């Protein structure tokens, strides 16, 4: 969906510029954690995911596939679900 | 899936601590943009999405629903797909 809506912009801006925007949204998300408004928080999560997807598109990475390959229903470090890592 | 694997840890750590980890992954993602290895880049995208989902779980936000509510098949600012915003 993000590709349909924004790829023409994202690809022109490139990866570093798109990561700049992602970083900005991650910062806004941190501020929103302190707010009382659930809607404001949901908006910031939406933006964070949107920009992460935009960046994945610019780098031709399938975000879903990458996540499900690494986190294949268990912790990639200890192999368990729930995770039983000891640090 | 992230809830099943990690919620017991994420909820104890809390939102700010989880956001700290998310921020670290976003930084690693930026470094990975410069690397040649596609696999390394895919891993960092996986981690970024995983930590964003972890944070959403800690805050009881449905990440999918938040994104699809805001980006309902069109740009939330101009209402078009592809986006036709002029800045």
Backbone of each chain as nested JSON, in Angstrom:
{
  "chains": [
    {"id": "A", "residues": [
      {"number": 1, "name": "UNK", "atoms": {"N": [0.824, -1.191, 0.0], "CA": [0.0, 0.0, 0.0], "C": [0.865, 1.251, 0.0]}},
      {"number": 2, "name": "UNK", "atoms": {"N": [1.918, 1.226, 0.832], "CA": [2.839, 2.377, 0.882], "C": [3.543, 2.563, -0.455]}},
      {"number": 3, "name": "UNK", "atoms": {"N": [3.83, 1.455, -1.125], "CA": [4.447, 1.564, -2.448], "C": [3.499, 2.278, -3.413]}},
      {"number": 4, "name": "UNK", "atoms": {"N": [2.24, 1.89, -3.398], "CA": [1.27, 2.52, -4.295], "C": [1.141, 4.018, -4.014]}},
      {"number": 5, "name": "UNK", "atoms": {"N": [1.101, 4.35, -2.734], "CA": [0.836, 5.752, -2.385], "C": [2.079, 6.633, -2.535]}},
      {"number": 6, "name": "UNK", "atoms": {"N": [3.249, 6.103, -2.121], "CA": [4.414, 6.977, -1.939], "C": [5.702, 6.605, -2.66]}},
      {"number": 7, "name": "UNK", "atoms": {"N": [5.774, 5.49, -3.364], "CA": [7.065, 5.06, -3.905], "C": [7.677, 6.098, -4.844]}},
      {"number": 8, "name": "UNK", "atoms": {"N": [6.819, 6.784, -5.618], "CA": [7.34, 7.783, -6.559], "C": [8.113, 8.874, -5.823]}},
      {"number": 9, "name": "UNK", "atoms": {"N": [7.698, 9.193, -4.617], "CA": [8.423, 10.183, -3.798], "C": [9.61, 9.553, -3.075]}},
      {"number": 10, "name": "UNK", "atoms": {"N": [9.339, 8.4, -2.455], "CA": [10.357, 7.756, -1.612], "C": [11.602, 7.402, -2.426]}},
      {"number": 11, "name": "UNK", "atoms": {"N": [11.377, 6.864, -3.618], "CA": [12.515, 6.434, -4.442], "C": [13.36, 7.628, -4.895]}},
      {"number": 12, "name": "UNK", "atoms": {"N": [12.727, 8.757, -5.144], "CA": [13.479, 9.961, -5.538], "C": [14.301, 10.49, -4.362]}},
      {"number": 13, "name": "UNK", "atoms": {"N": [13.705, 10.469, -3.205], "CA": [14.391, 10.96, -2.012], "C": [15.554, 10.046, -1.66]}},
      {"number": 14, "name": "UNK", "atoms": {"N": [15.374, 8.743, -1.812], "CA": [16.435, 7.787, -1.529], "C": [16.417, 7.287, -0.097]}},
      {"number": 15, "name": "UNK", "atoms": {"N": [17.316, 6.355, 0.177], "CA": [17.293, 5.627, 1.445], "C": [17.651, 6.499, 2.653]}},
      {"number": 16, "name": "UNK", "atoms": {"N": [18.712, 7.284, 2.535], "CA": [19.148, 8.066, 3.698], "C": [18.098, 9.125, 4.051]}},
      {"number": 17, "name": "UNK", "atoms": {"N": [17.59, 9.806, 3.053], "CA": [16.549, 10.798, 3.301], "C": [15.289, 10.18, 3.896]}},
      {"number": 18, "name": "UNK", "atoms": {"N": [14.944, 9.003, 3.436], "CA": [13.768, 8.316, 3.966], "C": [14.023, 7.852, 5.397]}},
      {"number": 19, "name": "UNK", "atoms": {"N": [15.253, 7.409, 5.663], "CA": [15.603, 7.037, 7.036], "C": [15.552, 8.255, 7.961]}},
      {"number": 20, "name": "UNK", "atoms": {"N": [15.936, 9.423, 7.449], "CA": [15.815, 10.668, 8.237], "C": [14.375, 10.864, 8.707]}},
      {"number": 21, "name": "UNK", "atoms": {"N": [13.43, 10.673, 7.798], "CA": [12.01, 10.827, 8.151], "C": [11.591, 9.751, 9.156]}},
      {"number": 22, "name": "UNK", "atoms": {"N": [12.058, 8.531, 8.942], "CA": [11.728, 7.438, 9.864], "C": [12.202, 7.785, 11.278]}},
      {"number": 23, "name": "UNK", "atoms": {"N": [13.424, 8.285, 11.354], "CA": [14.002, 8.656, 12.647], "C": [13.173, 9.749, 13.326]}},
      {"number": 24, "name": "UNK", "atoms": {"N": [12.75, 10.707, 12.548], "CA": [11.897, 11.775, 13.082], "C": [10.602, 11.191, 13.655]}},
      {"number": 25, "name": "UNK", "atoms": {"N": [10.0, 10.265, 12.954], "CA": [8.754, 9.65, 13.435], "C": [8.983, 8.838, 14.7]}},
      {"number": 26, "name": "UNK", "atoms": {"N": [10.123, 8.154, 14.777], "CA": [10.446, 7.378, 15.981], "C": [10.588, 8.32, 17.186]}},
      {"number": 27, "name": "UNK", "atoms": {"N": [11.114, 9.51, 16.937], "CA": [11.197, 10.523, 17.983], "C": [9.818, 11.019, 18.414]}},
      {"number": 28, "name": "UNK", "atoms": {"N": [8.944, 11.244, 17.453], "CA": [7.574, 11.675, 17.768], "C": [6.838, 10.587, 18.525]}},
      {"number": 29, "name": "UNK", "atoms": {"N": [7.135, 9.358, 18.165], "CA": [6.521, 8.223, 18.863], "C": [6.912, 8.225, 20.341]}},
      {"number": 30, "name": "UNK", "atoms": {"N": [8.172, 8.516, 20.618], "CA": [8.619, 8.578, 22.008], "C": [7.839, 9.638, 22.788]}},
      {"number": 31, "name": "UNK", "atoms": {"N": [7.665, 10.813, 22.195], "CA": [6.887, 11.87, 22.852], "C": [5.448, 11.418, 23.095]}},
      {"number": 32, "name": "UNK", "atoms": {"N": [4.897, 10.725, 22.112], "CA": [3.497, 10.294, 22.211], "C": [3.278, 9.248, 23.306]}},
      {"number": 33, "name": "UNK", "atoms": {"N": [4.355, 8.56, 23.701], "CA": [4.241, 7.565, 24.772], "C": [3.797, 8.219, 26.083]}},
      {"number": 34, "name": "UNK", "atoms": {"N": [4.132, 9.497, 26.215], "CA": [3.858, 10.201, 27.475], "C": [2.469, 10.84, 27.491]}},
      {"number": 35, "name": "UNK", "atoms": {"N": [1.873, 10.937, 26.31], "CA": [0.568, 11.606, 26.218], "C": [-0.562, 10.71, 26.665]}},
      {"number": 36, "name": "UNK", "atoms": {"N": [-1.655, 11.332, 26.999], "CA": [-2.824, 10.555, 27.405], "C": [-3.649, 10.075, 26.219]}},
      {"number": 37, "name": "UNK", "atoms": {"N": [-3.559, 10.782, 25.086], "CA": [-4.435, 10.482, 23.965], "C": [-4.044, 9.199, 23.246]}},
      {"number": 38, "name": "UNK", "atoms": {"N": [-4.899, 8.201, 23.283], "CA": [-4.634, 6.934, 22.597], "C": [-4.611, 7.144, 21.09]}},
      {"number": 39, "name": "UNK", "atoms": {"N": [-5.465, 8.033, 20.616], "CA": [-5.544, 8.291, 19.174], "C": [-4.23, 8.893, 18.664]}},
      {"number": 40, "name": "UNK", "atoms": {"N": [-3.684, 9.832, 19.429], "CA": [-2.411, 10.448, 19.043], "C": [-1.302, 9.389, 18.998]}},
      {"number": 41, "name": "UNK", "atoms": {"N": [-1.321, 8.502, 19.959], "CA": [-0.328, 7.431, 20.012], "C": [-0.485, 6.484, 18.815]}},
      {"number": 42, "name": "UNK", "atoms": {"N": [-1.714, 6.112, 18.522], "CA": [-1.976, 5.23, 17.375], "C": [-1.51, 5.876, 16.073]}},
      {"number": 43, "name": "UNK", "atoms": {"N": [-1.727, 7.182, 15.938], "CA": [-1.264, 7.917, 14.755], "C": [0.247, 7.822, 14.595]}},
      {"number": 44, "name": "UNK", "atoms": {"N": [0.953, 7.968, 15.704], "CA": [2.421, 7.923, 15.625], "C": [2.92, 6.522, 15.304]}},
      {"number": 45, "name": "UNK", "atoms": {"N": [2.264, 5.492, 15.843], "CA": [2.619, 4.119, 15.467], "C": [2.366, 3.909, 13.971]}},
      {"number": 46, "name": "UNK", "atoms": {"N": [1.252, 4.43, 13.489], "CA": [0.928, 4.312, 12.062], "C": [2.024, 4.949, 11.209]}},
      {"number": 47, "name": "UNK", "atoms": {"N": [2.46, 6.141, 11.607], "CA": [3.502, 6.834, 10.849], "C": [4.819, 6.075, 10.899]}},
      {"number": 48, "name": "UNK", "atoms": {"N": [5.149, 5.536, 12.073], "CA": [6.404, 4.787, 12.2], "C": [6.401, 3.581, 11.271]}},
      {"number": 49, "name": "UNK", "atoms": {"N": [5.312, 2.843, 11.265], "CA": [5.228, 1.675, 10.381], "C": [5.24, 2.102, 8.912]}},
      {"number": 50, "name": "UNK", "atoms": {"N": [4.536, 3.184, 8.613], "CA": [4.483, 3.67, 7.234], "C": [5.882, 4.016, 6.72]}},
      {"number": 51, "name": "UNK", "atoms": {"N": [6.657, 4.734, 7.524], "CA": [7.99, 5.129, 7.08], "C": [8.954, 3.947, 7.042]}},
      {"number": 52, "name": "UNK", "atoms": {"N": [8.774, 2.985, 7.926], "CA": [9.607, 1.776, 7.87], "C": [9.306, 1.016, 6.573]}},
      {"number": 53, "name": "UNK", "atoms": {"N": [8.033, 0.926, 6.226], "CA": [7.641, 0.274, 4.975], "C": [8.16, 1.054, 3.76]}},
      {"number": 54, "name": "UNK", "atoms": {"N": [8.087, 2.366, 3.81], "CA": [8.624, 3.205, 2.727], "C": [10.101, 2.916, 2.515]}},
      {"number": 55, "name": "UNK", "atoms": {"N": [10.85, 2.853, 3.614], "CA": [12.287, 2.604, 3.516], "C": [12.55, 1.206, 2.953]}},
      {"number": 56, "name": "UNK", "atoms": {"N": [11.775, 0.229, 3.402], "CA": [11.91, -1.129, 2.866], "C": [11.669, -1.133, 1.351]}},
      {"number": 57, "name": "UNK", "atoms": {"N": [10.688, -0.38, 0.91], "CA": [10.413, -0.3, -0.526], "C": [11.578, 0.316, -1.296]}},
      {"number": 58, "name": "UNK", "atoms": {"N": [12.153, 1.37, -0.743], "CA": [13.285, 2.024, -1.409], "C": [14.457, 1.045, -1.563]}},
      {"number": 59, "name": "UNK", "atoms": {"N": [14.635, 0.18, -0.549], "CA": [15.737, -0.796, -0.589], "C": [15.313, -2.139, -1.18]}},
      {"number": 60, "name": "UNK", "atoms": {"N": [14.106, -2.207, -1.721], "CA": [13.592, -3.436, -2.334], "C": [13.655, -4.621, -1.377]}},
      {"number": 61, "name": "UNK", "atoms": {"N": [13.297, -4.349, -0.14], "CA": [13.225, -5.398, 0.875], "C": [11.767, -5.677, 1.193]}},
      {"number": 62, "name": "UNK", "atoms": {"N": [11.413, -6.963, 1.24], "CA": [10.072, -7.377, 1.633], "C": [10.046, -7.422, 3.163]}},
      {"number": 63, "name": "UNK", "atoms": {"N": [9.413, -6.425, 3.762], "CA": [9.448, -6.247, 5.215], "C": [8.82, -7.429, 5.96]}},
      {"number": 64, "name": "UNK", "atoms": {"N": [7.672, -7.867, 5.486], "CA": [6.984, -9.021, 6.091], "C": [7.89, -10.243, 6.064]}},
      {"number": 65, "name": "UNK", "atoms": {"N": [8.394, -10.522, 4.88], "CA": [9.185, -11.735, 4.68], "C": [10.442, -11.695, 5.543]}},
      {"number": 66, "name": "UNK", "atoms": {"N": [11.07, -10.517, 5.604], "CA": [12.28, -10.383, 6.418], "C": [11.97, -10.694, 7.882]}},
      {"number": 67, "name": "UNK", "atoms": {"N": [10.866, -10.143, 8.381], "CA": [10.502, -10.347, 9.785], "C": [10.149, -11.799, 10.068]}},
      {"number": 68, "name": "UNK", "atoms": {"N": [9.372, -12.409, 9.177], "CA": [8.93, -13.782, 9.413], "C": [10.05, -14.798, 9.195]}},
      {"number": 69, "name": "UNK", "atoms": {"N": [11.041, -14.405, 8.386], "CA": [12.201, -15.281, 8.215], "C": [13.03, -15.304, 9.496]}},
      {"number": 70, "name": "UNK", "atoms": {"N": [13.239, -14.127, 10.058], "CA": [14.078, -14.054, 11.266], "C": [13.337, -14.534, 12.514]}},
      {"number": 71, "name": "UNK", "atoms": {"N": [12.096, -14.071, 12.683], "CA": [11.328, -14.4, 13.892], "C": [10.283, -15.462, 13.538]}},
      {"number": 72, "name": "UNK", "atoms": {"N": [10.734, -16.644, 13.236], "CA": [9.88, -17.71, 12.734], "C": [9.123, -18.394, 13.877]}},
      {"number": 73, "name": "UNK", "atoms": {"N": [8.226, -17.643, 14.524], "CA": [7.406, -18.121, 15.643], "C": [8.211, -18.475, 16.894]}},
      {"number": 74, "name": "UNK", "atoms": {"N": [9.47, -18.046, 16.917], "CA": [10.273, -18.293, 18.112], "C": [11.409, -17.277, 18.167]}},
      {"number": 75, "name": "UNK", "atoms": {"N": [11.984, -17.122, 19.336], "CA": [13.114, -16.213, 19.489], "C": [14.288, -16.721, 18.659]}},
      {"number": 76, "name": "UNK", "atoms": {"N": [14.857, -15.857, 17.794], "CA": [15.979, -16.312, 16.972], "C": [17.231, -16.646, 17.783]}},
      {"number": 77, "name": "UNK", "atoms": {"N": [17.296, -16.144, 19.029], "CA": [18.5, -16.402, 19.828], "C": [18.417, -17.72, 20.604]}},
      {"number": 78, "name": "UNK", "atoms": {"N": [17.296, -17.926, 21.321], "CA": [17.195, -19.134, 22.148], "C": [16.323, -20.213, 21.512]}},
      {"number": 79, "name": "UNK", "atoms": {"N": [15.633, -19.869, 20.437], "CA": [14.794, -20.841, 19.742], "C": [13.488, -21.166, 20.437]}},
      {"number": 80, "name": "UNK", "atoms": {"N": [13.126, -20.41, 21.481], "CA": [11.921, -20.735, 22.25], "C": [10.825, -19.68, 22.088]}},
      {"number": 81, "name": "UNK", "atoms": {"N": [9.59, -20.113, 22.339], "CA": [8.476, -19.173, 22.461], "C": [7.597, -19.641, 23.616]}},
      {"number": 82, "name": "UNK", "atoms": {"N": [7.444, -18.86, 24.685], "CA": [8.106, -17.577, 24.945], "C": [9.643, -17.674, 25.022]}},
      {"number": 83, "name": "UNK", "atoms": {"N": [10.26, -16.538, 24.749], "CA": [11.722, -16.452, 24.805], "C": [12.218, -16.817, 26.202]}},
      {"number": 84, "name": "UNK", "atoms": {"N": [13.306, -17.568, 26.232], "CA": [13.897, -17.952, 27.519], "C": [15.367, -17.564, 27.616]}},
      {"number": 85, "name": "UNK", "atoms": {"N": [15.708, -16.515, 26.867], "CA": [17.077, -16.021, 26.914], "C": [17.417, -15.581, 28.331]}},
      {"number": 86, "name": "UNK", "atoms": {"N": [18.65, -15.851, 28.737], "CA": [19.143, -15.311, 29.994], "C": [20.309, -14.401, 29.627]}},
      {"number": 87, "name": "UNK", "atoms": {"N": [20.288, -13.188, 30.175], "CA": [21.303, -12.205, 29.753], "C": [22.331, -11.981, 30.84]}}
    ]},
    {"id": "B", "residues": [
      {"number": 1, "name": "UNK", "atoms": {"N": [2.618, -12.46, 17.112], "CA": [3.74, -13.347, 17.272], "C": [4.752, -12.776, 18.269]}},
      {"number": 2, "name": "UNK", "atoms": {"N": [5.012, -11.478, 18.123], "CA": [5.932, -10.827, 19.063], "C": [5.377, -10.872, 20.49]}},
      {"number": 3, "name": "UNK", "atoms": {"N": [4.079, -10.767, 20.593], "CA": [3.464, -10.851, 21.929], "C": [3.719, -12.223, 22.53]}},
      {"number": 4, "name": "UNK", "atoms": {"N": [3.529, -13.256, 21.723], "CA": [3.741, -14.627, 22.227], "C": [5.191, -14.829, 22.656]}},
      {"number": 5, "name": "UNK", "atoms": {"N": [6.109, -14.324, 21.853], "CA": [7.518, -14.597, 22.126], "C": [8.081, -13.725, 23.244]}},
      {"number": 6, "name": "UNK", "atoms": {"N": [7.701, -12.431, 23.252], "CA": [8.426, -11.467, 24.087], "C": [7.619, -10.629, 25.073]}},
      {"number": 7, "name": "UNK", "atoms": {"N": [6.295, -10.728, 25.096], "CA": [5.531, -9.788, 25.91], "C": [5.915, -9.845, 27.388]}},
      {"number": 8, "name": "UNK", "atoms": {"N": [6.234, -11.056, 27.882], "CA": [6.606, -11.189, 29.295], "C": [7.828, -10.335, 29.631]}},
      {"number": 9, "name": "UNK", "atoms": {"N": [8.719, -10.169, 28.674], "CA": [9.905, -9.321, 28.892], "C": [9.572, -7.855, 28.615]}},
      {"number": 10, "name": "UNK", "atoms": {"N": [8.898, -7.625, 27.488], "CA": [8.631, -6.255, 27.055], "C": [7.797, -5.495, 28.083]}},
      {"number": 11, "name": "UNK", "atoms": {"N": [6.783, -6.142, 28.627], "CA": [5.89, -5.473, 29.576], "C": [6.627, -5.139, 30.874]}},
      {"number": 12, "name": "UNK", "atoms": {"N": [7.566, -5.978, 31.279], "CA": [8.359, -5.688, 32.5], "C": [9.288, -4.508, 32.262]}},
      {"number": 13, "name": "UNK", "atoms": {"N": [9.882, -4.492, 31.088], "CA": [10.811, -3.404, 30.768], "C": [10.062, -2.083, 30.632]}},
      {"number": 14, "name": "UNK", "atoms": {"N": [8.872, -2.124, 30.056], "CA": [8.058, -0.913, 29.9], "C": [8.301, -0.182, 28.59]}},
      {"number": 15, "name": "UNK", "atoms": {"N": [7.533, 0.874, 28.4], "CA": [7.5, 1.564, 27.11], "C": [8.802, 2.29, 26.801]}},
      {"number": 16, "name": "UNK", "atoms": {"N": [9.317, 3.051, 27.769], "CA": [10.515, 3.844, 27.473], "C": [11.713, 2.934, 27.187]}},
      {"number": 17, "name": "UNK", "atoms": {"N": [11.886, 1.931, 28.005], "CA": [12.977, 0.984, 27.787], "C": [12.856, 0.266, 26.455]}},
      {"number": 18, "name": "UNK", "atoms": {"N": [11.644, -0.079, 26.076], "CA": [11.419, -0.751, 24.796], "C": [11.685, 0.215, 23.641]}},
      {"number": 19, "name": "UNK", "atoms": {"N": [11.3, 1.479, 23.83], "CA": [11.597, 2.482, 22.809], "C": [13.105, 2.685, 22.672]}},
      {"number": 20, "name": "UNK", "atoms": {"N": [13.835, 2.598, 23.768], "CA": [15.305, 2.679, 23.707], "C": [15.848, 1.611, 22.754]}},
      {"number": 21, "name": "UNK", "atoms": {"N": [15.361, 0.392, 22.888], "CA": [15.803, -0.697, 22.015], "C": [15.399, -0.437, 20.569]}},
      {"number": 22, "name": "UNK", "atoms": {"N": [14.177, 0.054, 20.378], "CA": [13.709, 0.366, 19.024], "C": [14.637, 1.386, 18.374]}},
      {"number": 23, "name": "UNK", "atoms": {"N": [14.995, 2.41, 19.132], "CA": [15.864, 3.458, 18.623], "C": [17.228, 2.895, 18.237]}},
      {"number": 24, "name": "UNK", "atoms": {"N": [17.729, 1.999, 19.057], "CA": [19.014, 1.362, 18.739], "C": [18.92, 0.59, 17.425]}},
      {"number": 25, "name": "UNK", "atoms": {"N": [17.83, -0.128, 17.229], "CA": [17.663, -0.888, 15.984], "C": [17.539, 0.021, 14.775]}},
      {"number": 26, "name": "UNK", "atoms": {"N": [16.868, 1.159, 14.946], "CA": [16.738, 2.114, 13.841], "C": [18.118, 2.651, 13.459]}},
      {"number": 27, "name": "UNK", "atoms": {"N": [18.972, 2.826, 14.449], "CA": [20.356, 3.235, 14.184], "C": [21.122, 2.161, 13.44]}},
      {"number": 28, "name": "UNK", "atoms": {"N": [20.959, 0.913, 13.855], "CA": [21.64, -0.203, 13.159], "C": [21.127, -0.323, 11.732]}},
      {"number": 29, "name": "UNK", "atoms": {"N": [19.836, -0.04, 11.56], "CA": [19.258, -0.081, 10.219], "C": [19.932, 0.947, 9.317]}},
      {"number": 30, "name": "UNK", "atoms": {"N": [20.196, 2.125, 9.854], "CA": [20.862, 3.157, 9.05], "C": [22.253, 2.688, 8.595]}},
      {"number": 31, "name": "UNK", "atoms": {"N": [22.984, 2.063, 9.502], "CA": [24.31, 1.537, 9.136], "C": [24.18, 0.472, 8.059]}},
      {"number": 32, "name": "UNK", "atoms": {"N": [23.173, -0.364, 8.21], "CA": [22.992, -1.465, 7.256], "C": [22.629, -0.98, 5.852]}},
      {"number": 33, "name": "UNK", "atoms": {"N": [22.107, 0.245, 5.74], "CA": [21.768, 0.797, 4.422], "C": [23.011, 0.931, 3.544]}},
      {"number": 34, "name": "UNK", "atoms": {"N": [24.155, 1.084, 4.213], "CA": [25.395, 1.331, 3.477], "C": [26.107, 0.034, 3.095]}},
      {"number": 35, "name": "UNK", "atoms": {"N": [25.682, -1.063, 3.736], "CA": [26.359, -2.333, 3.491], "C": [25.914, -2.966, 2.192]}},
      {"number": 36, "name": "UNK", "atoms": {"N": [26.729, -3.858, 1.726], "CA": [26.367, -4.555, 0.503], "C": [25.475, -5.761, 0.761]}},
      {"number": 37, "name": "UNK", "atoms": {"N": [25.543, -6.326, 1.981], "CA": [24.836, -7.574, 2.236], "C": [23.33, -7.374, 2.353]}},
      {"number": 38, "name": "UNK", "atoms": {"N": [22.585, -7.957, 1.445], "CA": [21.129, -7.852, 1.49], "C": [20.587, -8.571, 2.715]}},
      {"number": 39, "name": "UNK", "atoms": {"N": [21.219, -9.668, 3.077], "CA": [20.754, -10.447, 4.225], "C": [20.897, -9.638, 5.522]}},
      {"number": 40, "name": "UNK", "atoms": {"N": [22.021, -8.933, 5.654], "CA": [22.234, -8.105, 6.847], "C": [21.168, -7.011, 6.921]}},
      {"number": 41, "name": "UNK", "atoms": {"N": [20.855, -6.434, 5.769], "CA": [19.843, -5.388, 5.716], "C": [18.466, -5.946, 6.077]}},
      {"number": 42, "name": "UNK", "atoms": {"N": [18.132, -7.097, 5.539], "CA": [16.841, -7.733, 5.846], "C": [16.726, -8.034, 7.337]}},
      {"number": 43, "name": "UNK", "atoms": {"N": [17.816, -8.488, 7.935], "CA": [17.843, -8.743, 9.382], "C": [17.53, -7.491, 10.185]}},
      {"number": 44, "name": "UNK", "atoms": {"N": [18.117, -6.37, 9.777], "CA": [17.88, -5.12, 10.514], "C": [16.454, -4.629, 10.336]}},
      {"number": 45, "name": "UNK", "atoms": {"N": [15.891, -4.795, 9.155], "CA": [14.484, -4.453, 8.955], "C": [13.605, -5.334, 9.844]}},
      {"number": 46, "name": "UNK", "atoms": {"N": [13.944, -6.615, 9.92], "CA": [13.191, -7.544, 10.766], "C": [13.22, -7.083, 12.221]}},
      {"number": 47, "name": "UNK", "atoms": {"N": [14.398, -6.706, 12.68], "CA": [14.532, -6.246, 14.068], "C": [13.76, -4.955, 14.313]}},
      {"number": 48, "name": "UNK", "atoms": {"N": [13.81, -4.046, 13.355], "CA": [13.089, -2.777, 13.501], "C": [11.586, -3.031, 13.63]}},
      {"number": 49, "name": "UNK", "atoms": {"N": [11.059, -3.876, 12.765], "CA": [9.63, -4.186, 12.838], "C": [9.296, -4.931, 14.13]}},
      {"number": 50, "name": "UNK", "atoms": {"N": [10.163, -5.842, 14.523], "CA": [9.938, -6.607, 15.752], "C": [9.841, -5.682, 16.974]}},
      {"number": 51, "name": "UNK", "atoms": {"N": [10.764, -4.749, 17.085], "CA": [10.759, -3.838, 18.234], "C": [9.601, -2.852, 18.173]}},
      {"number": 52, "name": "UNK", "atoms": {"N": [9.216, -2.431, 16.984], "CA": [8.045, -1.559, 16.853], "C": [6.794, -2.318, 17.313]}},
      {"number": 53, "name": "UNK", "atoms": {"N": [6.699, -3.578, 16.937], "CA": [5.563, -4.401, 17.361], "C": [5.6, -4.635, 18.876]}},
      {"number": 54, "name": "UNK", "atoms": {"N": [6.779, -4.88, 19.412], "CA": [6.932, -5.037, 20.866], "C": [6.419, -3.813, 21.606]}},
      {"number": 55, "name": "UNK", "atoms": {"N": [6.821, -2.636, 21.117], "CA": [6.397, -1.388, 21.752], "C": [4.88, -1.218, 21.639]}},
      {"number": 56, "name": "UNK", "atoms": {"N": [4.324, -1.538, 20.486], "CA": [2.867, -1.453, 20.317], "C": [2.166, -2.37, 21.32]}},
      {"number": 57, "name": "UNK", "atoms": {"N": [2.706, -3.538, 21.535], "CA": [2.115, -4.471, 22.501], "C": [2.157, -3.912, 23.922]}},
      {"number": 58, "name": "UNK", "atoms": {"N": [3.3, -3.304, 24.278], "CA": [3.422, -2.728, 25.624], "C": [2.368, -1.642, 25.846]}},
      {"number": 59, "name": "UNK", "atoms": {"N": [2.07, -0.892, 24.782], "CA": [1.097, 0.204, 24.876], "C": [-0.313, -0.233, 24.472]}},
      {"number": 60, "name": "UNK", "atoms": {"N": [-0.501, -1.532, 24.253], "CA": [-1.824, -2.076, 23.901], "C": [-2.401, -1.399, 22.665]}},
      {"number": 61, "name": "UNK", "atoms": {"N": [-1.522, -1.164, 21.702], "CA": [-1.945, -0.592, 20.418], "C": [-1.879, -1.682, 19.358]}},
      {"number": 62, "name": "UNK", "atoms": {"N": [-2.95, -1.779, 18.559], "CA": [-2.974, -2.7, 17.432], "C": [-2.278, -2.002, 16.264]}},
      {"number": 63, "name": "UNK", "atoms": {"N": [-1.059, -2.416, 15.979], "CA": [-0.206, -1.73, 15.0], "C": [-0.81, -1.755, 13.591]}},
      {"number": 64, "name": "UNK", "atoms": {"N": [-1.294, -2.922, 13.182], "CA": [-1.938, -3.049, 11.869], "C": [-3.12, -2.092, 11.758]}},
      {"number": 65, "name": "UNK", "atoms": {"N": [-3.983, -2.167, 12.742], "CA": [-5.22, -1.39, 12.704], "C": [-4.911, 0.105, 12.687]}},
      {"number": 66, "name": "UNK", "atoms": {"N": [-3.921, 0.51, 13.491], "CA": [-3.54, 1.924, 13.532], "C": [-3.067, 2.382, 12.142]}},
      {"number": 67, "name": "UNK", "atoms": {"N": [-2.229, 1.565, 11.498], "CA": [-1.694, 1.935, 10.185], "C": [-2.793, 1.982, 9.125]}},
      {"number": 68, "name": "UNK", "atoms": {"N": [-3.666, 0.971, 9.134], "CA": [-4.708, 0.909, 8.1], "C": [-5.815, 1.938, 8.328]}},
      {"number": 69, "name": "UNK", "atoms": {"N": [-5.971, 2.37, 9.586], "CA": [-6.935, 3.432, 9.865], "C": [-6.425, 4.754, 9.302]}},
      {"number": 70, "name": "UNK", "atoms": {"N": [-5.144, 5.024, 9.531], "CA": [-4.594, 6.3, 9.07], "C": [-4.322, 6.313, 7.563]}},
      {"number": 71, "name": "UNK", "atoms": {"N": [-3.725, 5.234, 7.046], "CA": [-3.346, 5.168, 5.624], "C": [-4.322, 4.257, 4.894]}},
      {"number": 72, "name": "UNK", "atoms": {"N": [-5.551, 4.69, 4.8], "CA": [-6.638, 3.884, 4.269], "C": [-6.613, 3.86, 2.739]}},
      {"number": 73, "name": "UNK", "atoms": {"N": [-5.542, 3.269, 2.18], "CA": [-5.339, 3.156, 0.727], "C": [-5.131, 4.482, 0.016]}},
      {"number": 74, "name": "UNK", "atoms": {"N": [-4.882, 5.539, 0.799], "CA": [-4.593, 6.819, 0.177], "C": [-3.808, 7.679, 1.164]}},
      {"number": 75, "name": "UNK", "atoms": {"N": [-3.176, 8.708, 0.649], "CA": [-2.422, 9.616, 1.5], "C": [-3.395, 10.333, 2.442]}},
      {"number": 76, "name": "UNK", "atoms": {"N": [-3.115, 10.293, 3.75], "CA": [-4.039, 10.962, 4.682], "C": [-4.06, 12.485, 4.529]}},
      {"number": 77, "name": "UNK", "atoms": {"N": [-3.028, 13.046, 3.877], "CA": [-2.99, 14.507, 3.732], "C": [-3.765, 14.979, 2.506]}},
      {"number": 78, "name": "UNK", "atoms": {"N": [-3.492, 14.365, 1.335], "CA": [-4.131, 14.848, 0.105], "C": [-5.283, 13.952, -0.349]}},
      {"number": 79, "name": "UNK", "atoms": {"N": [-5.426, 12.804, 0.298], "CA": [-6.528, 11.911, -0.048], "C": [-6.339, 11.136, -1.339]}},
      {"number": 80, "name": "UNK", "atoms": {"N": [-5.128, 11.192, -1.939], "CA": [-4.917, 10.554, -3.252], "C": [-3.973, 9.366, -3.145]}},
      {"number": 81, "name": "UNK", "atoms": {"N": [-4.094, 8.478, -4.127], "CA": [-3.101, 7.419, -4.311], "C": [-2.867, 7.27, -5.808]}},
      {"number": 82, "name": "UNK", "atoms": {"N": [-1.649, 7.527, -6.303], "CA": [-0.458, 8.019, -5.591], "C": [-0.674, 9.406, -4.962]}},
      {"number": 83, "name": "UNK", "atoms": {"N": [0.115, 9.639, -3.918], "CA": [0.069, 10.926, -3.222], "C": [0.36, 12.078, -4.196]}},
      {"number": 84, "name": "UNK", "atoms": {"N": [-0.398, 13.14, -4.071], "CA": [-0.188, 14.319, -4.92], "C": [0.037, 15.578, -4.091]}},
      {"number": 85, "name": "UNK", "atoms": {"N": [0.573, 15.379, -2.895], "CA": [0.882, 16.516, -2.035], "C": [1.895, 17.425, -2.711]}},
      {"number": 86, "name": "UNK", "atoms": {"N": [1.716, 18.714, -2.544], "CA": [2.739, 19.671, -2.976], "C": [3.217, 20.378, -1.713]}},
      {"number": 87, "name": "UNK", "atoms": {"N": [4.54, 20.431, -1.539], "CA": [5.085, 20.947, -0.288], "C": [5.701, 22.319, -0.474]}}
    ]}
  ]
}
